[in-house]
Amino acid sequence: MSKVNSSDIINEFAEEMGITPQSAKAYMEFIFDDILKHVEKGDDVGIKGFGKFRMKVTAPRVCTNTYTGKKVNVPARNRLQFEMSRSLLAAYNSSEKERGGETL
């Protein structure tokens, strides 16, 4: 299994759509920037057949440092959360069984 990076996706997109890689990169950047803009405003962004992006706020909490045993205050923070759609999850799980348990 190999790693795929954004330039690989950009080149595949450009070839499939018959556009330049620079145009494909501009389209991709616009889409991701727009998703992040809406999520930062507090909107849930759903892409049919793919999944949903949302901002999740973790509450502040007190944890214990496992090395020293001291209590540590962990502040609240925002996390970007992604939830796969049912159809993508079903496709992932069915293809995993066909490959003999190898993950995507």
C-alpha atoms as a printed R data frame, in Angstrom:
    type eleno elety resid chain resno       x       y       z
1   ATOM     1    CA   MET     A     1   0.000   0.000   0.000
2   ATOM     2    CA   SER     A     2   1.376   3.418  -0.915
3   ATOM     3    CA   LYS     A     3   0.718   6.910   0.411
4   ATOM     4    CA   VAL     A     4  -1.317   9.343  -1.642
5   ATOM     5    CA   ASN     A     5  -0.721  13.053  -1.163
6   ATOM     6    CA   SER     A     6  -2.582  16.117  -2.374
7   ATOM     7    CA   SER     A     7  -0.460  16.516  -5.519
8   ATOM     8    CA   ASP     A     8  -1.386  12.949  -6.545
9   ATOM     9    CA   ILE     A     9  -5.072  13.755  -6.132
10  ATOM    10    CA   ILE     A    10  -4.661  17.074  -7.968
11  ATOM    11    CA   ASN     A    11  -2.962  15.374 -10.916
12  ATOM    12    CA   GLU     A    12  -5.634  12.634 -11.092
13  ATOM    13    CA   PHE     A    13  -8.392  15.233 -10.901
14  ATOM    14    CA   ALA     A    14  -6.786  17.354 -13.620
15  ATOM    15    CA   GLU     A    15  -6.367  14.372 -15.920
16  ATOM    16    CA   GLU     A    16  -9.916  13.111 -15.343
17  ATOM    17    CA   MET     A    17 -11.495  16.533 -15.914
18  ATOM    18    CA   GLY     A    18  -9.209  17.586 -18.769
19  ATOM    19    CA   ILE     A    19  -7.938  20.698 -16.990
20  ATOM    20    CA   THR     A    20  -4.526  21.937 -15.947
21  ATOM    21    CA   PRO     A    21  -3.064  20.862 -12.591
22  ATOM    22    CA   GLN     A    22  -3.040  24.533 -11.551
23  ATOM    23    CA   SER     A    23  -6.804  24.766 -12.133
24  ATOM    24    CA   ALA     A    24  -7.365  21.488 -10.305
25  ATOM    25    CA   LYS     A    25  -5.344  22.774  -7.342
26  ATOM    26    CA   ALA     A    26  -7.399  25.987  -7.291
27  ATOM    27    CA   TYR     A    27 -10.658  23.985  -7.272
28  ATOM    28    CA   MET     A    28  -9.407  21.724  -4.480
29  ATOM    29    CA   GLU     A    29  -8.186  24.639  -2.352
30  ATOM    30    CA   PHE     A    30 -11.506  26.435  -2.802
31  ATOM    31    CA   ILE     A    31 -13.502  23.386  -1.707
32  ATOM    32    CA   PHE     A    32 -11.434  22.734   1.418
33  ATOM    33    CA   ASP     A    33 -11.244  26.430   2.343
34  ATOM    34    CA   ASP     A    34 -15.016  26.730   1.978
35  ATOM    35    CA   ILE     A    35 -15.620  23.649   4.143
36  ATOM    36    CA   LEU     A    36 -13.319  25.039   6.853
37  ATOM    37    CA   LYS     A    37 -14.932  28.492   6.661
38  ATOM    38    CA   HIS     A    38 -18.385  27.021   7.325
39  ATOM    39    CA   VAL     A    39 -17.185  24.661  10.057
40  ATOM    40    CA   GLU     A    40 -15.403  27.526  11.847
41  ATOM    41    CA   LYS     A    41 -18.715  29.457  11.815
42  ATOM    42    CA   GLY     A    42 -20.331  26.497  13.594
43  ATOM    43    CA   ASP     A    43 -22.105  24.965  10.600
44  ATOM    44    CA   ASP     A    44 -22.182  21.228   9.961
45  ATOM    45    CA   VAL     A    45 -20.986  20.544   6.412
46  ATOM    46    CA   GLY     A    46 -22.489  17.405   4.890
47  ATOM    47    CA   ILE     A    47 -21.360  15.937   1.585
48  ATOM    48    CA   LYS     A    48 -23.863  13.370   0.365
49  ATOM    49    CA   GLY     A    49 -22.339   9.924   0.009
50  ATOM    50    CA   PHE     A    50 -19.124  11.011   1.768
51  ATOM    51    CA   GLY     A    51 -19.738  12.320   5.265
52  ATOM    52    CA   LYS     A    52 -20.151  15.248   7.618
53  ATOM    53    CA   PHE     A    53 -17.618  17.729   8.987
54  ATOM    54    CA   ARG     A    54 -18.311  19.585  12.235
55  ATOM    55    CA   MET     A    55 -16.511  21.428  14.992
56  ATOM    56    CA   LYS     A    56 -16.492  19.638  18.326
57  ATOM    57    CA   VAL     A    57 -15.599  21.488  21.503
58  ATOM    58    CA   THR     A    58 -13.868  19.421  24.157
59  ATOM    59    CA   ALA     A    59 -14.581  20.530  27.695
60  ATOM    60    CA   PRO     A    60 -11.786  21.626  30.018
61  ATOM    61    CA   ARG     A    61 -10.674  18.828  32.317
62  ATOM    62    CA   VAL     A    62  -8.136  17.797  34.900
63  ATOM    63    CA   CYS     A    63  -5.807  14.929  33.987
64  ATOM    64    CA   THR     A    64  -2.995  13.192  35.777
65  ATOM    65    CA   ASN     A    65   0.542  13.220  34.416
66  ATOM    66    CA   THR     A    66   1.422   9.515  34.299
67  ATOM    67    CA   TYR     A    67   5.131  10.160  34.912
68  ATOM    68    CA   THR     A    68   4.919  12.578  37.849
69  ATOM    69    CA   GLY     A    69   1.442  11.853  39.229
70  ATOM    70    CA   LYS     A    70   0.668  15.595  39.301
71  ATOM    71    CA   LYS     A    71  -2.717  16.977  38.276
72  ATOM    72    CA   VAL     A    72  -2.685  18.959  35.029
73  ATOM    73    CA   ASN     A    73  -5.386  21.352  33.824
74  ATOM    74    CA   VAL     A    74  -6.215  20.754  30.159
75  ATOM    75    CA   PRO     A    75  -8.062  23.720  28.618
76  ATOM    76    CA   ALA     A    76 -11.101  23.469  26.341
77  ATOM    77    CA   ARG     A    77 -10.309  23.274  22.643
78  ATOM    78    CA   ASN     A    78 -11.925  22.922  19.246
79  ATOM    79    CA   ARG     A    79 -11.471  19.798  17.128
80  ATOM    80    CA   LEU     A    80 -12.507  19.148  13.553
81  ATOM    81    CA   GLN     A    81 -14.616  15.995  13.500
82  ATOM    82    CA   PHE     A    82 -15.486  13.899  10.453
83  ATOM    83    CA   GLU     A    83 -18.223  11.280  10.404
84  ATOM    84    CA   MET     A    84 -18.450   8.939   7.409
85  ATOM    85    CA   SER     A    85 -21.788   8.613   5.656
86  ATOM    86    CA   ARG     A    86 -23.607   5.306   5.956
87  ATOM    87    CA   SER     A    87 -23.009   4.510   2.287
88  ATOM    88    CA   LEU     A    88 -19.255   5.193   2.534
89  ATOM    89    CA   LEU     A    89 -19.025   3.168   5.742
90  ATOM    90    CA   ALA     A    90 -20.898   0.271   4.117
91  ATOM    91    CA   ALA     A    91 -18.634   0.401   1.056
92  ATOM    92    CA   TYR     A    92 -15.542   0.511   3.275
93  ATOM    93    CA   ASN     A    93 -16.679  -2.438   5.381
94  ATOM    94    CA   SER     A    94 -17.732  -4.565   2.395
95  ATOM    95    CA   SER     A    95 -14.453  -3.936   0.567
96  ATOM    96    CA   GLU     A    96 -12.516  -4.709   3.769
97  ATOM    97    CA   LYS     A    97 -14.135  -8.153   3.976
98  ATOM    98    CA   GLU     A    98 -13.354  -8.848   0.322
99  ATOM    99    CA   ARG     A    99  -9.669  -7.965   0.869
100 ATOM   100    CA   GLY     A   100  -9.400 -10.290   3.844
101 ATOM   101    CA   GLY     A   101  -9.293  -7.643   6.576
102 ATOM   102    CA   GLU     A   102  -6.734  -5.266   5.046
103 ATOM   103    CA   THR     A   103  -7.721  -1.659   5.803
104 ATOM   104    CA   LEU     A   104  -7.983   1.146   3.251
